[in-house]
């Protein structure tokens, strides 16, 4: 059996206590009205959970990826929705690992304490989908600026973010030696850009996921907002994918535990032919199978 250390246990208990303030009724109301869970996100920010992966020198907690995974797992195990803000944890990784000292000092403290929301990730496009190397959004140098034109889609939380991490083509595909070259990463300050070359349009989905499509029309972004070396952005983006996948997988483990508990409770409460339906192997076996699969994946947190 996995023996959690005291820090991880403390995080679990603290997240459970926080989530008790946001019961199922809170989330149902947000879904009904299709509104963003601002209060929940603010509470997580105020207690430092969304800045847990940011080093202490920039105002974060400097915790491990394992600790961040536990935070999101417990949110979902408690019936909450970490997807509303989980990107605040991992998008900044590109800035942390590849940004300049000046960029890190300018942005990371605000991201750590929640004054700045870096929750929007501009990568996917309508014509390229998951083929990132085929994206068509361009960034052209013009003096001290880059002029950006193009479109992104399924850009979640763009309406609720101050900053966007944007991947755009700075060199045409036909002019690079490797397909992975010619893409660059920028920090876009959407507070100034929205309505000045940047347009955000919500996409209505079956769930309240706050996703959008984003249009760039001669948007001017200062050259100082380029992260790392021009043309090497694809590597910078890929460098952060592992953390993103691990954290979202942790949410799935939390979801599975929540659903299994609900299903087990219902199986014991639902009476058919004068006995709980949980007495039937057709109910027991799928629940046991789901439990075993979930716990096997969650052993290492």
C-alpha positions in Angstrom: 0.0 0.0 0.0 1.3 3.5 -0.9 2.4 5.4 2.2 1.9 9.1 1.7 4.3 11.5 3.4 3.0 14.1 5.7 3.2 17.0 3.3 1.1 15.2 0.7 -1.4 14.2 3.4 -1.6 17.8 4.5 -2.3 19.0 1.0 -5.0 16.4 0.5 -6.8 17.5 3.8 -6.4 21.2 3.0 -7.9 20.7 -0.5 -10.8 18.7 0.9 -11.6 21.5 3.4 -11.4 24.1 0.7 -13.7 22.1 -1.6 -16.3 21.7 1.1 -17.0 25.5 0.6 -18.0 24.7 -3.0 -20.5 21.9 -2.8 -22.3 20.3 -5.7 -24.9 23.0 -5.7 -22.3 25.6 -6.5 -21.0 23.7 -9.6 -24.6 22.9 -10.8 -25.4 26.6 -10.7 -22.2 27.4 -12.7 -23.2 24.9 -15.3 -26.8 26.1 -15.4 -25.8 29.8 -15.9 -22.6 28.9 -18.0 -20.5 31.2 -15.8 -16.9 30.9 -14.7 -16.2 29.7 -11.1 -14.4 32.9 -10.1 -14.9 32.4 -6.4 -13.4 28.9 -6.5 -10.4 30.0 -8.6 -9.8 33.0 -6.3 -9.8 30.8 -3.3 -7.3 28.4 -4.8 -5.1 31.4 -5.8 -5.3 33.0 -2.4 -4.0 29.9 -0.8 -1.2 29.5 -3.2 -2.3 26.2 -4.9 -2.2 27.5 -8.4 1.3 28.8 -8.0 2.6 25.7 -6.4 5.1 24.9 -9.2 6.6 28.3 -9.3 9.9 28.6 -7.4 9.9 30.5 -4.1 12.1 33.2 -5.5 9.3 34.3 -7.7 6.6 34.1 -5.0 5.5 30.5 -5.6 5.5 27.5 -3.3 8.2 25.6 -5.2 6.4 22.3 -4.8 6.9 19.1 -6.9 4.8 18.0 -9.8 3.5 15.2 -7.6 2.1 17.7 -5.2 0.4 19.6 -8.0 -1.1 16.4 -9.3 -2.5 15.7 -5.8 -4.1 19.1 -5.6 -6.0 18.5 -8.9 -6.8 14.9 -8.0 -8.4 16.0 -4.7 -10.3 18.8 -6.3 -12.0 16.3 -8.7 -12.4 13.6 -6.1 -14.3 16.3 -4.1 -16.6 16.9 -7.1 -15.0 20.1 -8.2 -13.6 21.2 -11.6 -9.9 21.9 -11.7 -10.1 22.3 -15.5 -11.4 25.8 -14.9 -7.9 26.9 -13.8 -5.4 24.1 -14.1 -3.6 25.8 -16.9 -2.4 28.4 -14.4 -0.3 25.7 -13.0 1.5 24.4 -16.1 1.4 27.0 -18.9 3.9 29.1 -17.0 6.4 26.3 -17.3 7.5 27.5 -20.7 8.2 30.9 -19.3 10.0 29.5 -16.3 12.3 27.2 -18.3 12.9 29.3 -21.4 12.0 32.9 -20.6 14.6 35.6 -19.8 15.3 36.7 -16.3 13.5 40.0 -17.0 10.4 38.1 -18.2 10.3 35.8 -15.2 10.6 38.7 -12.8 7.9 40.6 -14.6 5.3 37.9 -14.8 5.9 35.0 -12.4 5.2 36.8 -9.1 1.8 38.0 -10.4 1.0 34.5 -11.7 2.0 33.0 -8.4 -0.3 35.1 -6.3 -3.2 35.2 -8.8 -2.9 38.9 -9.8 -2.1 37.7 -13.3 -3.9 34.9 -14.9 -1.9 33.0 -17.5 -4.5 30.4 -18.4 -4.9 30.7 -22.2 -2.8 28.5 -24.6 -2.9 29.6 -28.2 -1.8 26.5 -30.3 -4.6 24.6 -32.0 -6.0 26.0 -35.3 -9.1 25.1 -37.4 -7.1 23.9 -40.3 -4.3 22.1 -38.5 -5.9 20.4 -35.5 -3.3 18.4 -33.6 -0.8 18.8 -36.5 0.9 21.7 -34.7 3.6 22.0 -37.4 1.0 22.9 -40.0 -0.3 25.9 -38.1 -0.8 29.1 -40.2 -0.8 31.9 -37.6 2.1 34.2 -38.5 4.3 36.7 -36.6 6.2 39.1 -38.8 8.9 41.5 -37.4 8.1 45.2 -37.7 10.6 47.3 -35.8 10.2 46.7 -32.1 7.1 44.6 -32.7 5.8 41.4 -34.2 2.7 41.7 -36.3 0.5 38.7 -35.7 -2.3 37.4 -38.0 -4.3 34.2 -37.9 -6.7 32.2 -35.8 -6.8 29.8 -32.9 -9.6 27.5 -31.8 -10.5 25.6 -28.7 -8.5 28.2 -26.7 -10.0 27.6 -23.3 -10.3 30.3 -20.6 -9.3 33.1 -23.0 -12.1 35.2 -21.6 -10.8 34.7 -18.1 -7.1 35.2 -18.6 -4.9 38.2 -18.6 -2.1 36.6 -20.6 -1.9 34.1 -23.4 1.0 31.8 -24.4 0.9 31.9 -28.2 2.7 29.7 -30.8 3.0 31.4 -34.2 5.1 30.9 -37.3 8.0 33.3 -37.8 9.5 31.6 -40.8 7.6 29.9 -43.6 7.6 26.1 -43.6 9.3 26.0 -47.0 12.2 28.0 -45.7 13.3 25.9 -42.7 15.6 22.9 -42.7 13.5 21.0 -40.1 9.7 21.0 -39.9 10.0 21.7 -36.2 11.9 25.0 -36.9 10.3 28.3 -37.7 7.8 28.5 -34.8 8.1 31.0 -32.0 6.4 31.5 -28.6 5.1 34.8 -27.4 3.4 36.2 -24.3 0.4 38.2 -25.4 -1.1 40.6 -22.9 -4.8 40.2 -23.7 -5.8 43.1 -21.5 -4.3 45.5 -24.0 -4.8 43.4 -27.1 -8.5 42.6 -26.8 -10.3 44.9 -29.3 -6.9 46.1 -30.7 -6.2 43.3 -33.1 -7.4 40.5 -30.9 -11.0 39.2 -31.0 -12.3 36.5 -28.7 -15.5 34.6 -29.5 -17.0 32.0 -27.1 -17.8 28.5 -28.4 -20.9 26.9 -26.9 -20.1 23.4 -25.8 -22.2 20.7 -24.1 -20.3 21.4 -20.8 -19.4 24.7 -19.2 -15.7 24.6 -20.3 -15.3 28.3 -21.2 -13.6 27.6 -24.6 -13.3 30.1 -27.4 -11.9 30.8 -30.9 -9.4 33.7 -31.1 -8.7 35.9 -34.1 -5.5 38.0 -34.7 -5.7 40.9 -37.1 -2.4 42.8 -37.3 -2.0 42.4 -33.5 1.2 44.2 -32.4 3.2 42.3 -29.8 6.5 43.8 -28.5 9.6 42.0 -29.5 10.5 41.7 -25.8 7.5 39.3 -25.4 9.3 36.7 -27.5 10.2 33.7 -25.2 13.6 32.2 -25.9 15.0 32.0 -29.3 13.0 32.8 -32.4 12.1 29.7 -34.4 12.6 27.3 -31.5 9.2 27.6 -30.0 7.9 24.1 -30.9 10.6 22.6 -28.7 9.6 25.0 -25.9 5.9 24.0 -26.2 6.6 20.2 -26.3 8.9 20.7 -23.2 5.8 21.5 -21.2 3.5 18.8 -22.5 4.5 16.1 -19.9 3.4 18.3 -17.0 0.1 19.1 -18.6 -0.7 15.4 -19.4 0.3 14.3 -15.9 -1.9 16.9 -14.2 -4.9 16.3 -16.4 -4.5 12.5 -15.8 -4.6 13.2 -12.1 -7.9 15.0 -12.5 -9.2 11.9 -14.3 -8.2 9.7 -11.4 -10.0 12.0 -9.0 -13.1 11.9 -11.3 -13.0 8.2 -11.4 -12.9 7.9 -7.6 -15.8 10.3 -7.3 -17.9 8.4 -9.8 -17.1 5.0 -8.2 -18.1 6.3 -4.8 -21.4 7.7 -6.2 -22.1 4.5 -8.1 -21.4 2.3 -5.1 -23.6 4.4 -2.9 -26.4 4.1 -5.5 -25.9 0.4 -5.9 -26.5 0.0 -2.1 -29.5 2.3 -2.0 -31.4 1.2 -5.1 -33.8 -1.6 -4.2 -35.1 -3.9 -7.0 -36.9 -7.3 -6.3 -36.6 -6.5 -2.6 -32.8 -6.2 -2.5 -30.1 -3.6 -3.4 -28.9 -3.9 -7.0 -25.4 -4.0 -5.6 -26.1 -7.6 -4.6 -25.9 -8.5 -8.3 -22.7 -9.6 -9.9 -23.6 -7.5 -13.0 -23.3 -4.4 -10.8 -20.4 -5.6 -8.6 -18.0 -6.7 -11.2 -17.9 -3.4 -13.3 -17.5 -1.4 -10.1 -14.7 -3.6 -8.8 -13.0 -3.5 -12.2 -13.2 0.3 -12.3 -11.9 0.6 -8.7 -9.0 -1.7 -9.4 -8.0 0.1 -12.6 -8.3 3.5 -11.0 -6.2 2.6 -7.9 -3.6 0.9 -10.1 -3.1 4.2 -12.0 -3.2 6.3 -8.8 -0.7 4.3 -6.7 2.2 6.7 -7.4 0.0 9.9 -7.4 
